[in-house]
Amino acid sequence: MDSNITKKTMILFNPMPVKHQVEILNKKTTSLQVPLVNVPLSLLALARMVRDDLNIIIINAVVESNYKEKILQGL
């Protein structure tokens, strides 16, 4: 890809886990009890496929307190 061409930006978002309506007996294994601070592999796989054509920003709501502002600003 030509370095003089500006690439478009794609924002990938990992939302906060939601509460389950059905009670889970072993609550130590739910994402609410053990929040995932790593980026999900699905987002990393998507980013890998398009990284040559797009600038990729991954926003993880689990660890980013101001994720709404980051999404709106595209940062």
PyMOL Python script that loads the backbone (N, CA, C, O; Angstrom):
from pymol import cmd

cmd.read_pdbstr("""\
ATOM      1  N   MET A   1       0.842  -1.187   0.000  1.00  0.00           N
ATOM      2  CA  MET A   1       0.000   0.000   0.000  1.00  0.00           C
ATOM      3  C   MET A   1       0.880   1.240   0.000  1.00  0.00           C
ATOM      4  O   MET A   1       1.889   1.281   0.704  1.00  0.00           O
ATOM      5  N   ASP A   2       0.514   2.247  -0.777  1.00  0.00           N
ATOM      6  CA  ASP A   2       1.267   3.496  -0.866  1.00  0.00           C
ATOM      7  C   ASP A   2       1.192   4.247   0.450  1.00  0.00           C
ATOM      8  O   ASP A   2       0.102   4.446   0.986  1.00  0.00           O
ATOM      9  N   SER A   3       2.347   4.673   0.985  1.00  0.00           N
ATOM     10  CA  SER A   3       2.378   5.364   2.276  1.00  0.00           C
ATOM     11  C   SER A   3       1.790   6.770   2.202  1.00  0.00           C
ATOM     12  O   SER A   3       1.505   7.370   3.239  1.00  0.00           O
ATOM     13  N   ASN A   4       1.599   7.313   0.977  1.00  0.00           N
ATOM     14  CA  ASN A   4       1.021   8.651   0.833  1.00  0.00           C
ATOM     15  C   ASN A   4      -0.503   8.642   0.964  1.00  0.00           C
ATOM     16  O   ASN A   4      -1.114   9.696   1.139  1.00  0.00           O
ATOM     17  N   ILE A   5      -1.109   7.479   0.883  1.00  0.00           N
ATOM     18  CA  ILE A   5      -2.554   7.372   0.986  1.00  0.00           C
ATOM     19  C   ILE A   5      -2.942   7.244   2.457  1.00  0.00           C
ATOM     20  O   ILE A   5      -2.394   6.411   3.178  1.00  0.00           O
ATOM     21  N   THR A   6      -3.893   8.074   2.900  1.00  0.00           N
ATOM     22  CA  THR A   6      -4.370   8.015   4.271  1.00  0.00           C
ATOM     23  C   THR A   6      -5.399   6.906   4.396  1.00  0.00           C
ATOM     24  O   THR A   6      -6.372   6.852   3.645  1.00  0.00           O
ATOM     25  N   LYS A   7      -5.166   6.014   5.365  1.00  0.00           N
ATOM     26  CA  LYS A   7      -6.091   4.901   5.567  1.00  0.00           C
ATOM     27  C   LYS A   7      -7.271   5.354   6.427  1.00  0.00           C
ATOM     28  O   LYS A   7      -7.127   6.213   7.298  1.00  0.00           O
ATOM     29  N   LYS A   8      -8.427   4.767   6.169  1.00  0.00           N
ATOM     30  CA  LYS A   8      -9.607   5.001   7.007  1.00  0.00           C
ATOM     31  C   LYS A   8      -9.423   4.245   8.315  1.00  0.00           C
ATOM     32  O   LYS A   8      -8.609   3.326   8.407  1.00  0.00           O
ATOM     33  N   THR A   9     -10.191   4.646   9.328  1.00  0.00           N
ATOM     34  CA  THR A   9     -10.087   4.039  10.646  1.00  0.00           C
ATOM     35  C   THR A   9     -11.320   3.202  10.941  1.00  0.00           C
ATOM     36  O   THR A   9     -12.447   3.607  10.658  1.00  0.00           O
ATOM     37  N   MET A  10     -11.087   2.024  11.516  1.00  0.00           N
ATOM     38  CA  MET A  10     -12.172   1.160  11.959  1.00  0.00           C
ATOM     39  C   MET A  10     -12.054   1.001  13.474  1.00  0.00           C
ATOM     40  O   MET A  10     -10.983   0.684  13.991  1.00  0.00           O
ATOM     41  N   ILE A  11     -13.168   1.227  14.180  1.00  0.00           N
ATOM     42  CA  ILE A  11     -13.202   1.040  15.625  1.00  0.00           C
ATOM     43  C   ILE A  11     -13.892  -0.286  15.923  1.00  0.00           C
ATOM     44  O   ILE A  11     -15.018  -0.524  15.486  1.00  0.00           O
ATOM     45  N   LEU A  12     -13.206  -1.146  16.671  1.00  0.00           N
ATOM     46  CA  LEU A  12     -13.776  -2.406  17.133  1.00  0.00           C
ATOM     47  C   LEU A  12     -14.048  -2.253  18.620  1.00  0.00           C
ATOM     48  O   LEU A  12     -13.210  -1.733  19.357  1.00  0.00           O
ATOM     49  N   PHE A  13     -15.218  -2.704  19.066  1.00  0.00           N
ATOM     50  CA  PHE A  13     -15.659  -2.442  20.435  1.00  0.00           C
ATOM     51  C   PHE A  13     -15.984  -3.735  21.170  1.00  0.00           C
ATOM     52  O   PHE A  13     -16.710  -4.587  20.658  1.00  0.00           O
ATOM     53  N   ASN A  14     -15.444  -3.871  22.368  1.00  0.00           N
ATOM     54  CA  ASN A  14     -15.762  -4.987  23.258  1.00  0.00           C
ATOM     55  C   ASN A  14     -16.622  -4.435  24.388  1.00  0.00           C
ATOM     56  O   ASN A  14     -16.112  -3.707  25.240  1.00  0.00           O
ATOM     57  N   PRO A  15     -17.928  -4.765  24.420  1.00  0.00           N
ATOM     58  CA  PRO A  15     -18.820  -4.185  25.435  1.00  0.00           C
ATOM     59  C   PRO A  15     -18.655  -4.837  26.802  1.00  0.00           C
ATOM     60  O   PRO A  15     -18.006  -5.874  26.940  1.00  0.00           O
ATOM     61  N   MET A  16     -19.249  -4.214  27.797  1.00  0.00           N
ATOM     62  CA  MET A  16     -19.287  -4.779  29.143  1.00  0.00           C
ATOM     63  C   MET A  16     -20.162  -6.020  29.120  1.00  0.00           C
ATOM     64  O   MET A  16     -21.111  -6.089  28.339  1.00  0.00           O
ATOM     65  N   PRO A  17     -19.858  -7.010  29.967  1.00  0.00           N
ATOM     66  CA  PRO A  17     -20.741  -8.180  30.051  1.00  0.00           C
ATOM     67  C   PRO A  17     -22.098  -7.778  30.610  1.00  0.00           C
ATOM     68  O   PRO A  17     -22.198  -6.853  31.416  1.00  0.00           O
ATOM     69  N   VAL A  18     -23.121  -8.465  30.184  1.00  0.00           N
ATOM     70  CA  VAL A  18     -24.468  -8.186  30.684  1.00  0.00           C
ATOM     71  C   VAL A  18     -24.853  -9.210  31.736  1.00  0.00           C
ATOM     72  O   VAL A  18     -24.305 -10.312  31.767  1.00  0.00           O
ATOM     73  N   LYS A  19     -25.791  -8.851  32.596  1.00  0.00           N
ATOM     74  CA  LYS A  19     -26.278  -9.794  33.596  1.00  0.00           C
ATOM     75  C   LYS A  19     -27.148 -10.831  32.903  1.00  0.00           C
ATOM     76  O   LYS A  19     -27.944 -10.511  32.020  1.00  0.00           O
ATOM     77  N   HIS A  20     -26.982 -12.060  33.318  1.00  0.00           N
ATOM     78  CA  HIS A  20     -27.755 -13.150  32.740  1.00  0.00           C
ATOM     79  C   HIS A  20     -29.099 -13.253  33.453  1.00  0.00           C
ATOM     80  O   HIS A  20     -29.163 -13.151  34.679  1.00  0.00           O
ATOM     81  N   GLN A  21     -30.168 -13.454  32.690  1.00  0.00           N
ATOM     82  CA  GLN A  21     -31.485 -13.612  33.285  1.00  0.00           C
ATOM     83  C   GLN A  21     -31.632 -14.973  33.960  1.00  0.00           C
ATOM     84  O   GLN A  21     -32.391 -15.120  34.918  1.00  0.00           O
ATOM     85  N   VAL A  22     -30.911 -15.954  33.463  1.00  0.00           N
ATOM     86  CA  VAL A  22     -30.955 -17.292  34.039  1.00  0.00           C
ATOM     87  C   VAL A  22     -29.829 -17.403  35.055  1.00  0.00           C
ATOM     88  O   VAL A  22     -28.684 -17.056  34.766  1.00  0.00           O
ATOM     89  N   GLU A  23     -30.163 -17.892  36.254  1.00  0.00           N
ATOM     90  CA  GLU A  23     -29.155 -18.025  37.299  1.00  0.00           C
ATOM     91  C   GLU A  23     -28.140 -19.096  36.920  1.00  0.00           C
ATOM     92  O   GLU A  23     -28.503 -20.190  36.487  1.00  0.00           O
ATOM     93  N   ILE A  24     -26.878 -18.770  37.085  1.00  0.00           N
ATOM     94  CA  ILE A  24     -25.804 -19.717  36.810  1.00  0.00           C
ATOM     95  C   ILE A  24     -25.296 -20.225  38.146  1.00  0.00           C
ATOM     96  O   ILE A  24     -24.919 -19.439  39.015  1.00  0.00           O
ATOM     97  N   LEU A  25     -25.285 -21.546  38.309  1.00  0.00           N
ATOM     98  CA  LEU A  25     -24.931 -22.132  39.598  1.00  0.00           C
ATOM     99  C   LEU A  25     -23.472 -21.883  39.970  1.00  0.00           C
ATOM    100  O   LEU A  25     -23.183 -21.550  41.119  1.00  0.00           O
ATOM    101  N   ASN A  26     -22.567 -22.034  39.044  1.00  0.00           N
ATOM    102  CA  ASN A  26     -21.156 -21.828  39.323  1.00  0.00           C
ATOM    103  C   ASN A  26     -20.780 -20.404  38.915  1.00  0.00           C
ATOM    104  O   ASN A  26     -20.240 -20.191  37.829  1.00  0.00           O
ATOM    105  N   LYS A  27     -21.057 -19.447  39.766  1.00  0.00           N
ATOM    106  CA  LYS A  27     -20.888 -18.041  39.407  1.00  0.00           C
ATOM    107  C   LYS A  27     -19.433 -17.617  39.290  1.00  0.00           C
ATOM    108  O   LYS A  27     -19.152 -16.531  38.784  1.00  0.00           O
ATOM    109  N   LYS A  28     -18.504 -18.445  39.743  1.00  0.00           N
ATOM    110  CA  LYS A  28     -17.094 -18.090  39.633  1.00  0.00           C
ATOM    111  C   LYS A  28     -16.604 -18.132  38.195  1.00  0.00           C
ATOM    112  O   LYS A  28     -15.537 -17.597  37.891  1.00  0.00           O
ATOM    113  N   THR A  29     -17.357 -18.750  37.316  1.00  0.00           N
ATOM    114  CA  THR A  29     -16.912 -18.858  35.935  1.00  0.00           C
ATOM    115  C   THR A  29     -17.580 -17.836  35.005  1.00  0.00           C
ATOM    116  O   THR A  29     -17.275 -17.804  33.813  1.00  0.00           O
ATOM    117  N   THR A  30     -18.473 -17.016  35.525  1.00  0.00           N
ATOM    118  CA  THR A  30     -19.141 -16.043  34.655  1.00  0.00           C
ATOM    119  C   THR A  30     -18.238 -14.846  34.421  1.00  0.00           C
ATOM    120  O   THR A  30     -17.358 -14.551  35.230  1.00  0.00           O
ATOM    121  N   SER A  31     -18.456 -14.172  33.330  1.00  0.00           N
ATOM    122  CA  SER A  31     -17.653 -12.993  33.017  1.00  0.00           C
ATOM    123  C   SER A  31     -17.934 -11.854  33.991  1.00  0.00           C
ATOM    124  O   SER A  31     -17.132 -10.928  34.112  1.00  0.00           O
ATOM    125  N   LEU A  32     -19.081 -11.921  34.692  1.00  0.00           N
ATOM    126  CA  LEU A  32     -19.361 -10.893  35.691  1.00  0.00           C
ATOM    127  C   LEU A  32     -18.488 -11.074  36.922  1.00  0.00           C
ATOM    128  O   LEU A  32     -18.139 -10.093  37.578  1.00  0.00           O
ATOM    129  N   GLN A  33     -18.133 -12.298  37.242  1.00  0.00           N
ATOM    130  CA  GLN A  33     -17.285 -12.567  38.387  1.00  0.00           C
ATOM    131  C   GLN A  33     -15.804 -12.437  38.036  1.00  0.00           C
ATOM    132  O   GLN A  33     -15.008 -11.991  38.862  1.00  0.00           O
ATOM    133  N   VAL A  34     -15.443 -12.813  36.846  1.00  0.00           N
ATOM    134  CA  VAL A  34     -14.056 -12.751  36.395  1.00  0.00           C
ATOM    135  C   VAL A  34     -14.038 -11.973  35.088  1.00  0.00           C
ATOM    136  O   VAL A  34     -14.044 -12.573  34.013  1.00  0.00           O
ATOM    137  N   PRO A  35     -14.015 -10.651  35.164  1.00  0.00           N
ATOM    138  CA  PRO A  35     -14.076  -9.867  33.935  1.00  0.00           C
ATOM    139  C   PRO A  35     -12.853 -10.102  33.055  1.00  0.00           C
ATOM    140  O   PRO A  35     -11.726 -10.192  33.543  1.00  0.00           O
ATOM    141  N   LEU A  36     -13.094 -10.199  31.771  1.00  0.00           N
ATOM    142  CA  LEU A  36     -12.013 -10.404  30.826  1.00  0.00           C
ATOM    143  C   LEU A  36     -11.374  -9.065  30.488  1.00  0.00           C
ATOM    144  O   LEU A  36     -12.012  -8.211  29.871  1.00  0.00           O
ATOM    145  N   VAL A  37     -10.130  -8.875  30.885  1.00  0.00           N
ATOM    146  CA  VAL A  37      -9.463  -7.616  30.594  1.00  0.00           C
ATOM    147  C   VAL A  37      -8.710  -7.683  29.275  1.00  0.00           C
ATOM    148  O   VAL A  37      -8.296  -6.654  28.741  1.00  0.00           O
ATOM    149  N   ASN A  38      -8.533  -8.881  28.752  1.00  0.00           N
ATOM    150  CA  ASN A  38      -7.886  -9.028  27.459  1.00  0.00           C
ATOM    151  C   ASN A  38      -8.894  -8.786  26.353  1.00  0.00           C
ATOM    152  O   ASN A  38     -10.097  -8.970  26.537  1.00  0.00           O
ATOM    153  N   VAL A  39      -8.395  -8.375  25.214  1.00  0.00           N
ATOM    154  CA  VAL A  39      -9.259  -8.168  24.063  1.00  0.00           C
ATOM    155  C   VAL A  39      -9.682  -9.535  23.542  1.00  0.00           C
ATOM    156  O   VAL A  39      -8.849 -10.433  23.423  1.00  0.00           O
ATOM    157  N   PRO A  40     -10.970  -9.707  23.227  1.00  0.00           N
ATOM    158  CA  PRO A  40     -11.424 -10.998  22.700  1.00  0.00           C
ATOM    159  C   PRO A  40     -10.693 -11.360  21.411  1.00  0.00           C
ATOM    160  O   PRO A  40     -10.383 -10.495  20.592  1.00  0.00           O
ATOM    161  N   LEU A  41     -10.429 -12.636  21.251  1.00  0.00           N
ATOM    162  CA  LEU A  41      -9.720 -13.109  20.065  1.00  0.00           C
ATOM    163  C   LEU A  41     -10.471 -12.800  18.778  1.00  0.00           C
ATOM    164  O   LEU A  41      -9.854 -12.617  17.728  1.00  0.00           O
ATOM    165  N   SER A  42     -11.802 -12.740  18.850  1.00  0.00           N
ATOM    166  CA  SER A  42     -12.581 -12.428  17.642  1.00  0.00           C
ATOM    167  C   SER A  42     -12.242 -11.036  17.113  1.00  0.00           C
ATOM    168  O   SER A  42     -12.132 -10.847  15.902  1.00  0.00           O
ATOM    169  N   LEU A  43     -12.074 -10.056  18.012  1.00  0.00           N
ATOM    170  CA  LEU A  43     -11.715  -8.703  17.571  1.00  0.00           C
ATOM    171  C   LEU A  43     -10.290  -8.664  17.028  1.00  0.00           C
ATOM    172  O   LEU A  43     -10.017  -7.979  16.042  1.00  0.00           O
ATOM    173  N   LEU A  44      -9.391  -9.394  17.664  1.00  0.00           N
ATOM    174  CA  LEU A  44      -8.019  -9.449  17.167  1.00  0.00           C
ATOM    175  C   LEU A  44      -7.958 -10.110  15.787  1.00  0.00           C
ATOM    176  O   LEU A  44      -7.179  -9.690  14.932  1.00  0.00           O
ATOM    177  N   ALA A  45      -8.774 -11.134  15.572  1.00  0.00           N
ATOM    178  CA  ALA A  45      -8.805 -11.800  14.273  1.00  0.00           C
ATOM    179  C   ALA A  45      -9.323 -10.848  13.189  1.00  0.00           C
ATOM    180  O   ALA A  45      -8.767 -10.794  12.092  1.00  0.00           O
ATOM    181  N   LEU A  46     -10.383 -10.101  13.494  1.00  0.00           N
ATOM    182  CA  LEU A  46     -10.896  -9.112  12.528  1.00  0.00           C
ATOM    183  C   LEU A  46      -9.854  -8.047  12.220  1.00  0.00           C
ATOM    184  O   LEU A  46      -9.644  -7.681  11.064  1.00  0.00           O
ATOM    185  N   ALA A  47      -9.208  -7.559  13.265  1.00  0.00           N
ATOM    186  CA  ALA A  47      -8.192  -6.519  13.079  1.00  0.00           C
ATOM    187  C   ALA A  47      -7.056  -7.028  12.200  1.00  0.00           C
ATOM    188  O   ALA A  47      -6.548  -6.295  11.351  1.00  0.00           O
ATOM    189  N   ARG A  48      -6.664  -8.255  12.395  1.00  0.00           N
ATOM    190  CA  ARG A  48      -5.570  -8.839  11.617  1.00  0.00           C
ATOM    191  C   ARG A  48      -5.913  -8.922  10.138  1.00  0.00           C
ATOM    192  O   ARG A  48      -5.045  -8.737   9.286  1.00  0.00           O
ATOM    193  N   MET A  49      -7.183  -9.202   9.829  1.00  0.00           N
ATOM    194  CA  MET A  49      -7.589  -9.361   8.432  1.00  0.00           C
ATOM    195  C   MET A  49      -7.589  -8.051   7.658  1.00  0.00           C
ATOM    196  O   MET A  49      -7.391  -8.058   6.443  1.00  0.00           O
ATOM    197  N   VAL A  50      -7.808  -6.929   8.333  1.00  0.00           N
ATOM    198  CA  VAL A  50      -7.948  -5.653   7.610  1.00  0.00           C
ATOM    199  C   VAL A  50      -6.867  -4.638   7.971  1.00  0.00           C
ATOM    200  O   VAL A  50      -6.940  -3.488   7.538  1.00  0.00           O
ATOM    201  N   ARG A  51      -5.868  -5.037   8.751  1.00  0.00           N
ATOM    202  CA  ARG A  51      -4.887  -4.065   9.234  1.00  0.00           C
ATOM    203  C   ARG A  51      -4.059  -3.407   8.129  1.00  0.00           C
ATOM    204  O   ARG A  51      -3.552  -2.301   8.318  1.00  0.00           O
ATOM    205  N   ASP A  52      -3.915  -4.068   6.986  1.00  0.00           N
ATOM    206  CA  ASP A  52      -3.156  -3.455   5.896  1.00  0.00           C
ATOM    207  C   ASP A  52      -3.947  -2.351   5.204  1.00  0.00           C
ATOM    208  O   ASP A  52      -3.360  -1.440   4.622  1.00  0.00           O
ATOM    209  N   ASP A  53      -5.264  -2.425   5.262  1.00  0.00           N
ATOM    210  CA  ASP A  53      -6.116  -1.466   4.562  1.00  0.00           C
ATOM    211  C   ASP A  53      -6.704  -0.386   5.460  1.00  0.00           C
ATOM    212  O   ASP A  53      -7.076   0.685   4.981  1.00  0.00           O
ATOM    213  N   LEU A  54      -6.790  -0.664   6.773  1.00  0.00           N
ATOM    214  CA  LEU A  54      -7.447   0.251   7.702  1.00  0.00           C
ATOM    215  C   LEU A  54      -6.611   0.442   8.959  1.00  0.00           C
ATOM    216  O   LEU A  54      -5.881  -0.458   9.374  1.00  0.00           O
ATOM    217  N   ASN A  55      -6.722   1.616   9.558  1.00  0.00           N
ATOM    218  CA  ASN A  55      -6.195   1.818  10.905  1.00  0.00           C
ATOM    219  C   ASN A  55      -7.207   1.232  11.867  1.00  0.00           C
ATOM    220  O   ASN A  55      -8.396   1.536  11.775  1.00  0.00           O
ATOM    221  N   ILE A  56      -6.761   0.406  12.778  1.00  0.00           N
ATOM    222  CA  ILE A  56      -7.656  -0.285  13.691  1.00  0.00           C
ATOM    223  C   ILE A  56      -7.501   0.278  15.097  1.00  0.00           C
ATOM    224  O   ILE A  56      -6.388   0.431  15.600  1.00  0.00           O
ATOM    225  N   ILE A  57      -8.636   0.586  15.725  1.00  0.00           N
ATOM    226  CA  ILE A  57      -8.675   0.991  17.129  1.00  0.00           C
ATOM    227  C   ILE A  57      -9.593   0.012  17.843  1.00  0.00           C
ATOM    228  O   ILE A  57     -10.746  -0.171  17.450  1.00  0.00           O
ATOM    229  N   ILE A  58      -9.076  -0.619  18.894  1.00  0.00           N
ATOM    230  CA  ILE A  58      -9.891  -1.545  19.678  1.00  0.00           C
ATOM    231  C   ILE A  58     -10.161  -0.895  21.020  1.00  0.00           C
ATOM    232  O   ILE A  58      -9.233  -0.530  21.742  1.00  0.00           O
ATOM    233  N   ILE A  59     -11.453  -0.751  21.357  1.00  0.00           N
ATOM    234  CA  ILE A  59     -11.864  -0.156  22.626  1.00  0.00           C
ATOM    235  C   ILE A  59     -12.520  -1.240  23.464  1.00  0.00           C
ATOM    236  O   ILE A  59     -13.488  -1.873  23.040  1.00  0.00           O
ATOM    237  N   ASN A  60     -11.987  -1.444  24.648  1.00  0.00           N
ATOM    238  CA  ASN A  60     -12.461  -2.489  25.556  1.00  0.00           C
ATOM    239  C   ASN A  60     -13.175  -1.826  26.733  1.00  0.00           C
ATOM    240  O   ASN A  60     -12.525  -1.231  27.592  1.00  0.00           O
ATOM    241  N   ALA A  61     -14.496  -1.921  26.781  1.00  0.00           N
ATOM    242  CA  ALA A  61     -15.290  -1.265  27.826  1.00  0.00           C
ATOM    243  C   ALA A  61     -15.013  -1.834  29.210  1.00  0.00           C
ATOM    244  O   ALA A  61     -15.287  -1.179  30.216  1.00  0.00           O
ATOM    245  N   VAL A  62     -14.475  -3.044  29.272  1.00  0.00           N
ATOM    246  CA  VAL A  62     -14.182  -3.657  30.562  1.00  0.00           C
ATOM    247  C   VAL A  62     -13.076  -2.902  31.291  1.00  0.00           C
ATOM    248  O   VAL A  62     -13.091  -2.823  32.519  1.00  0.00           O
ATOM    249  N   VAL A  63     -12.132  -2.355  30.562  1.00  0.00           N
ATOM    250  CA  VAL A  63     -10.998  -1.663  31.190  1.00  0.00           C
ATOM    251  C   VAL A  63     -10.955  -0.162  30.910  1.00  0.00           C
ATOM    252  O   VAL A  63     -10.228   0.567  31.586  1.00  0.00           O
ATOM    253  N   GLU A  64     -11.714   0.310  29.931  1.00  0.00           N
ATOM    254  CA  GLU A  64     -11.724   1.734  29.579  1.00  0.00           C
ATOM    255  C   GLU A  64     -12.895   2.429  30.264  1.00  0.00           C
ATOM    256  O   GLU A  64     -14.048   2.185  29.909  1.00  0.00           O
ATOM    257  N   SER A  65     -12.620   3.278  31.226  1.00  0.00           N
ATOM    258  CA  SER A  65     -13.704   3.958  31.937  1.00  0.00           C
ATOM    259  C   SER A  65     -14.410   4.998  31.057  1.00  0.00           C
ATOM    260  O   SER A  65     -15.599   5.257  31.242  1.00  0.00           O
ATOM    261  N   ASN A  66     -13.699   5.583  30.122  1.00  0.00           N
ATOM    262  CA  ASN A  66     -14.292   6.612  29.255  1.00  0.00           C
ATOM    263  C   ASN A  66     -14.493   6.090  27.833  1.00  0.00           C
ATOM    264  O   ASN A  66     -14.239   6.805  26.863  1.00  0.00           O
ATOM    265  N   TYR A  67     -14.946   4.849  27.712  1.00  0.00           N
ATOM    266  CA  TYR A  67     -15.087   4.235  26.383  1.00  0.00           C
ATOM    267  C   TYR A  67     -16.100   4.958  25.509  1.00  0.00           C
ATOM    268  O   TYR A  67     -15.933   4.992  24.290  1.00  0.00           O
ATOM    269  N   LYS A  68     -17.156   5.545  26.095  1.00  0.00           N
ATOM    270  CA  LYS A  68     -18.169   6.237  25.276  1.00  0.00           C
ATOM    271  C   LYS A  68     -17.556   7.438  24.578  1.00  0.00           C
ATOM    272  O   LYS A  68     -17.804   7.673  23.395  1.00  0.00           O
ATOM    273  N   GLU A  69     -16.758   8.195  25.310  1.00  0.00           N
ATOM    274  CA  GLU A  69     -16.108   9.365  24.716  1.00  0.00           C
ATOM    275  C   GLU A  69     -15.128   8.946  23.626  1.00  0.00           C
ATOM    276  O   GLU A  69     -15.053   9.586  22.577  1.00  0.00           O
ATOM    277  N   LYS A  70     -14.379   7.879  23.868  1.00  0.00           N
ATOM    278  CA  LYS A  70     -13.421   7.410  22.875  1.00  0.00           C
ATOM    279  C   LYS A  70     -14.112   6.990  21.580  1.00  0.00           C
ATOM    280  O   LYS A  70     -13.615   7.260  20.487  1.00  0.00           O
ATOM    281  N   ILE A  71     -15.257   6.329  21.711  1.00  0.00           N
ATOM    282  CA  ILE A  71     -15.993   5.910  20.518  1.00  0.00           C
ATOM    283  C   ILE A  71     -16.488   7.129  19.750  1.00  0.00           C
ATOM    284  O   ILE A  71     -16.347   7.194  18.529  1.00  0.00           O
ATOM    285  N   LEU A  72     -17.066   8.092  20.458  1.00  0.00           N
ATOM    286  CA  LEU A  72     -17.601   9.274  19.802  1.00  0.00           C
ATOM    287  C   LEU A  72     -16.513  10.112  19.143  1.00  0.00           C
ATOM    288  O   LEU A  72     -16.747  10.726  18.102  1.00  0.00           O
ATOM    289  N   GLN A  73     -15.333  10.141  19.741  1.00  0.00           N
ATOM    290  CA  GLN A  73     -14.222  10.904  19.177  1.00  0.00           C
ATOM    291  C   GLN A  73     -13.461  10.121  18.115  1.00  0.00           C
ATOM    292  O   GLN A  73     -12.704  10.693  17.331  1.00  0.00           O
ATOM    293  N   GLY A  74     -13.669   8.816  18.099  1.00  0.00           N
ATOM    294  CA  GLY A  74     -12.934   8.001  17.148  1.00  0.00           C
ATOM    295  C   GLY A  74     -11.486   7.839  17.525  1.00  0.00           C
ATOM    296  O   GLY A  74     -10.625   7.653  16.665  1.00  0.00           O
ATOM    297  N   LEU A  75     -11.219   7.911  18.813  1.00  0.00           N
ATOM    298  CA  LEU A  75      -9.822   7.805  19.280  1.00  0.00           C
ATOM    299  C   LEU A  75      -9.541   6.461  19.882  1.00  0.00           C
ATOM    300  O   LEU A  75      -8.421   6.204  20.323  1.00  0.00           O
TER     301      LEU A  75
END
""", "prot")
cmd.dss("prot")
cmd.show_as("cartoon", "prot")
cmd.util.cbc("prot")
cmd.orient("prot")
